[in-house]
Structure formats: structure tokens, C-alpha cells
Amino acid sequence: MSDSAAFTLDDADVQALRNAVSHVSKIGYCEALVCDRLGLSDLTSLLWRAIPIYRSRQLAERDVLAIAIDLFLLQGLISPDELNKLFDKDTQELFLRAGLISLDEKGRAHARASLFPVGNRLIFSDLAWPMLSQAGYVKAPSDQVMFVGNDSRWLARATVRRPYGAALDLCTGSGIHAILAAFHSQRVVAVDINPRAARCTSFNSQASGAANIEVSVGDLYEPVGEERFDLITANPPFVPSPANLLLFRDGGQSGEDVQSRIIAGLPKHLAKGGIAQIVTEFGEREGEPLSVRLREWLGGAPMDIFILRLREYTGAEYAIGHADGDESYDTFLSSVHDWFDNLNTQKYTRIVSVLLAFQWSDPAESPLTIVEESEPPQRDAGDEIEAAFQVERLLRNHSFREKLIQSRLRLAGPIGFIESWVLGGDIHANTQAKLLGKALPITHLLAPLERAILVMAKESPSVLELLESARGLNLEEEAVLTAIGSVFRRGLVFLTPVHSDP
Ligand SMILES: C[S@@+](CC[C@H](N)C(=O)[O-])C[C@H]1O[C@@H](n2cnc3c(N)ncnc32)[C@H](O)[C@@H]1O
């Protein structure tokens, strides 16, 4: 696409750009209000094929927010009057100079970059739909700077947001994760192999006022030498693709070309006490748990791993979703065939979207592997990810059992049950439990004893009281303690020391 933004800016324009972006924020261009205006519960459900519907239904009233959404998110054509309503003349000229918008012969404006609201921050990228009249990216240049996609948002929401010394964002693209980390880290290094992406990240750091980001063009860890980081984030190209067409998307035929090297580099670059978080997809083979591959890439380094499984796709769904060939149905079918063939060659039976987190293990313990399934996070879930590691470590602590006996159980919040029953008997065949109001809505399958403990936890019993009732029912103490540990591990109950009772 010849009409894309250059992502370069004269020094003299930096402050003016920052002011202009702040003006766009002030008119309500933030994630919550844009979602609301488009009638979406989450921006991850924005569909480009529905653009005409959003425009006619949600943006019919042309206030400044509607105009900004149409221009920067939906790639619409804005009339001269609308442009004047959105920006004063100076700002229009700035956006033209910076190559963020263009005017046609009738003075109508269209965007040359997309602008994504991520929480209250704004991130520029190349146009999300470079060929709006046709589906897919087939004709996008291979150095296209990736839009803020669902995977980008999932990682942004999963990132553990505590204060860090140094953060590293690999495969930075638009720089979304580097920009977000800049506001809770002393310094951030952002790396991308694509010079155009590096320019876009620098541009975004200028626009957001984040002055603590160093942007490097390079291959993964190569620009950072031996340095270690407290936070490492990465959204690598991960798609197992029959042909490497797009730098931001394709991870070679296995999909693992880049991600395997990122994980292999963690032992050398993750600081003690730090966390590395990656959003990616993996092809899964029958009988081969993902953790085996991750451990292999870590080369035996003692790291705890949290694998959060978000979505699964069959080979056919994946091939159809990625196939190109807008020219004709035959071309499309032939592309589906190529994609599916490639997955078969890799022996992938399904593809899974995951969020991964890595931390150094406690040196006294063997490395942990935690695997959970959840819907993708709809809001910040960093605390829940951090808590998952902490709870597992607590459970393994030798004094845990002693603490447990002296504890009282409290429900961690309202819990939704979905149950199936066996007809003709009083048996729960299956109970699913979900702690409501969590950013990671994990569904837990409960054993009957775990279910019974949760029901009793409503009354906040002490563990000793629970053991007492269990004895009356001839239940083994060990089984009851294990079941309590299990509902605690899954965050469904809190434990408070009995001696702190009011
Ligand atoms: C999936 S995009 C992610 C962009 C952004 N981090 C996000 O979450 O929206 C992957 C990015 O990785 C970059 N990339 C691909 N191979 C790389 C490598 N070997 N080293 C550094 N960056 C690489 C691509 O240029 C692209 O910008």
C-alpha cells in the first residue's frame, strides 16, 4: 500500500503530536467509550466486515467521537466539514505533515494509519485492513506493522503490571507492550527486526510521551547482549504457514521459528524474580503436551511455567481462517488445501491460542507447570496470573498443611455452578464452577468432595470443623485436606488463620 504512514516526525512536531493525541483522548477516544459507541462488549469482537453496519447504526450521529472512530478505526472517508469539527487547522496540518491522514481531491480525509485505544492509551499502527475492499493480507507489504489485534490485547491484559527496573518487549511491532510497560518500568527496550515497526514504536513513544523506551532494530535478543530483564513480553509471529508472506504473522511452516528462540533465550535474559509473558499459538500433536516442547526449548533451566489455554481450532478451521484467494473460489480452495496440508505435515491435530508466563523456580523445589483453560481475559488479569504462581508455591511449602489445619475457609466470591445429574440417582455427574467477576473466567471441574466443600465454605467453617463433619461421614482426613487444597489452588476459597477471627 503506497499510502501508508511513514512514522517519522520532525522534532519540532513532537509536542504538537502529543497535544493532538491528548485531544483525541479527551473527546472520548478510549477503549471503554469506543466499545460502548460501537455497541460492543469488547473491542476484540470488532469485525471489519461489519464496518458498514457500525457506520450506519452506531455512528449515524456525527459527533466528534463518531468522526474519530470512523477515521482512525473504521478507515472511513471524512468530509471536510467533519474534519474541521474534529481538528483545528493546525492539527489538520500536523496530521498531514506526519502522514497520518491524506486528503482526496474533494478535501475528504482518510487515515494512513490506524489508531487503537488500549485502555486509556492510544497506539498507532499500519492500517488494520490494508485492502479494505478485499479480505485478508495477501497484498499487504511484508513489512506491514501489525495492528492491535486480539492477541495484542490479550497479552496487554495478562501482563503483570508491577513496578520493574528493566523491561524488554520482543517483536514489538507497533510497540504496544513497550508503551504500556513504560508507565510502570524504569526503562524499556523494544526490539523488532522490521525497521518500519521500530519506527512505528518510536513514533508511538513520542506520541504517548513515554521517554524511557529504547527502540532497536534486530533479531530478538541480539541488540541486548547479555542483559537480564525483570519483565519480558513477546507476541511473536506464530502462524504455521505454508509460505512466509508476512513478517508479523508467519512463524515458518511449524509456526515455531521465532517463538522457540524467544523461549530458549529466557534463561539467559530473565532476571531472578522477573516474569516473561508471551501470547502465541501452538500446533498440538496427539499425546504430546505443550509443556514438553516448552521444557525442551528452556534446555532444562529450572523455570515455573503457567500455560493458559484460551482457544482451540481444528486444522480445518485454521486453514479456512488463514487461506487467501479473494480472486476466485478455486484459488481460495487451493489455498485452504495448502494450509491444511502444511498442518498435516507438521502432524498438528489442532491449534491452540495460549498465554504463557515463565518465572524462575524456587531453587529448593522442582519446576512447576500450571495448565488452566479460560476464556480470553476481558480486562486486566495480571494479578490473577501472578496469584496462580504464588498459590502453587504456597501449596508446596512444607508448612502448608500445618497452616491449613489452623485456617478458616471463605468463598473467594460468588461462584456459579453448572451441574449435571444422573437420573434415577442422587449423584452429581459433573459440576463446573466459575468464580464470578474474574478477569480470567476459568471453568473448574469439581469432584463431588470439592463441590461439597465449596457448598460448606459459604458458612466460613474452620478446617478443623470440616474434618470433624467428614469424620461423621467416614471420609478420610487426607482426602478432605487434598480437596480443600484443590479448591484453594484454583482460587475458589481464601484461607484465613483461625487465630485472626474477630
Ligand atoms: C505478531 S507481531 C506483534 C506486534 C506487537 N508486539 C503486538 O503485540 O501487537 C510480531 C512482530 O515480530 C516481529 N518479528 C518477526 N521476527 C522477528 C525477529 N526475529 N526478531 C524481532 N522481531 C521479529 C515482526 O516484525 C512483528 O512486528
The ligand as an SDF file (V2000), in Angstrom:
LIG
                    3D

 27 29  0  0  0  0  0  0  0  0999 V2000
    2.6010  -10.6440   15.9060 C   0  0  0  0  0  0  0  0  0  0  0  0
    3.5120   -9.1720   15.6520 S   0  0  0  0  0  0  0  0  0  0  0  0
    3.3710   -8.4620   17.2670 C   0  0  0  0  0  0  0  0  0  0  0  0
    3.3430   -6.9730   17.2910 C   0  0  0  0  0  0  0  0  0  0  0  0
    3.0570   -6.3630   18.6700 C   0  0  0  0  0  0  0  0  0  0  0  0
    4.0190   -6.7780   19.6520 N   0  0  0  0  0  0  0  0  0  0  0  0
    1.6670   -6.7060   19.1320 C   0  0  0  0  0  0  0  0  0  0  0  0
    1.5130   -7.4410   20.1250 O   0  0  0  0  0  0  0  0  0  0  0  0
    0.7080   -6.2110   18.5310 O   0  0  0  0  0  0  0  0  0  0  0  0
    5.1420   -9.8270   15.5720 C   0  0  0  0  0  0  0  0  0  0  0  0
    6.2750   -8.8280   15.3640 C   0  0  0  0  0  0  0  0  0  0  0  0
    7.5060   -9.5820   15.4360 O   0  0  0  0  0  0  0  0  0  0  0  0
    8.4490   -9.0130   14.5480 C   0  0  0  0  0  0  0  0  0  0  0  0
    9.4980  -10.0180   14.3120 N   0  0  0  0  0  0  0  0  0  0  0  0
    9.4580  -11.1000   13.4930 C   0  0  0  0  0  0  0  0  0  0  0  0
   10.6070  -11.8000   13.5820 N   0  0  0  0  0  0  0  0  0  0  0  0
   11.3930  -11.1560   14.4800 C   0  0  0  0  0  0  0  0  0  0  0  0
   12.6920  -11.3910   14.9950 C   0  0  0  0  0  0  0  0  0  0  0  0
   13.3980  -12.4490   14.6150 N   0  0  0  0  0  0  0  0  0  0  0  0
   13.1990  -10.5100   15.8880 N   0  0  0  0  0  0  0  0  0  0  0  0
   12.4830   -9.4290   16.2870 C   0  0  0  0  0  0  0  0  0  0  0  0
   11.2410   -9.1570   15.8170 N   0  0  0  0  0  0  0  0  0  0  0  0
   10.6950  -10.0120   14.9430 C   0  0  0  0  0  0  0  0  0  0  0  0
    7.6030   -8.6380   13.3550 C   0  0  0  0  0  0  0  0  0  0  0  0
    8.2470   -7.6840   12.5590 O   0  0  0  0  0  0  0  0  0  0  0  0
    6.3340   -8.1180   14.0420 C   0  0  0  0  0  0  0  0  0  0  0  0
    6.4240   -6.7400   14.2510 O   0  0  0  0  0  0  0  0  0  0  0  0
  1  2  1  0
  2  3  1  0
  2 10  1  0
  3  4  1  0
  4  5  1  0
  5  6  1  0
  5  7  1  0
  7  8  2  0
  7  9  1  0
 10 11  1  0
 11 12  1  0
 11 26  1  0
 12 13  1  0
 13 14  1  0
 13 24  1  0
 14 15  1  0
 14 23  1  0
 15 16  2  0
 16 17  1  0
 17 18  1  0
 17 23  2  0
 18 19  1  0
 18 20  2  0
 20 21  1  0
 21 22  2  0
 22 23  1  0
 24 25  1  0
 24 26  1  0
 26 27  1  0
M  CHG  2   2   1   9  -1
M  END
$$$$
